[in-house]
């Protein structure tokens, strides 16, 4: 294994759909479609960040890192 193949300081935030939840996947694809629209000055896309909250517990367990791929964790959490 080469040096820095595993980078434990990196992680990516994902929305990991629950098994068999097609509605969630469909909604995520709609959001991705909005992000790929060409620029339109008459209808600009406005992005808002969520309010800062305390993350207490993960709903879906994170996917561990692998060589060449950082760890991935779901953005859904339980307070």
C-alpha positions in Angstrom: 0.0 0.0 0.0 1.3 3.4 -0.9 1.7 6.3 1.5 -1.5 8.3 1.8 -3.7 5.7 0.1 -5.9 5.8 3.2 -6.6 9.4 4.3 -8.5 9.2 7.6 -8.9 13.0 7.9 -11.1 13.0 4.8 -14.8 12.2 4.7 -17.7 12.9 2.3 -21.2 13.7 3.3 -23.8 11.7 1.4 -27.5 11.0 1.5 -27.6 7.2 1.7 -31.1 6.0 0.8 -32.5 3.2 2.9 -32.9 -0.1 1.2 -36.0 -0.3 -1.0 -36.9 3.4 -0.6 -37.5 4.5 -4.2 -39.3 7.7 -3.2 -36.1 9.0 -1.5 -34.0 8.1 -4.6 -36.5 9.9 -6.9 -36.4 13.0 -4.8 -32.6 13.0 -4.7 -32.5 12.7 -8.5 -34.8 15.7 -8.8 -32.4 17.8 -6.7 -29.4 16.7 -8.8 -31.3 17.7 -11.9 -31.8 21.2 -10.5 -28.1 21.5 -9.9 -27.2 20.6 -13.5 -29.6 23.2 -15.1 -27.9 25.9 -17.2 -27.7 29.4 -15.8 -30.9 31.4 -16.3 -30.8 35.1 -15.2 -34.6 35.1 -15.1 -34.8 32.1 -12.8 -31.7 31.9 -10.6 -31.1 28.9 -8.4 -30.7 30.0 -4.7 -29.1 27.6 -2.3 -29.7 27.8 1.5 -27.6 26.1 4.1 -29.3 24.3 7.0 -29.2 25.8 10.5 -26.4 24.6 12.6 -27.6 21.8 14.9 -25.9 19.3 17.2 -25.5 15.8 15.7 -26.0 13.2 18.4 -26.4 9.9 16.5 -26.2 8.6 13.0 -29.4 7.0 11.5 -27.4 5.1 8.9 -24.0 3.7 9.8 -21.1 5.4 7.9 -19.3 3.6 5.0 -15.7 3.1 6.0 -12.8 4.5 3.9 -11.1 2.3 1.3 -7.9 3.0 -0.6 -8.5 5.9 -3.0 -12.0 6.6 -1.5 -12.7 8.7 1.7 -15.1 7.6 4.3 -18.8 8.4 3.6 -21.5 9.3 6.0 -25.1 10.1 5.7 -26.3 13.6 6.4 -29.4 12.3 8.3 -29.0 12.2 12.1 -31.0 11.6 15.2 -31.2 14.2 18.0 
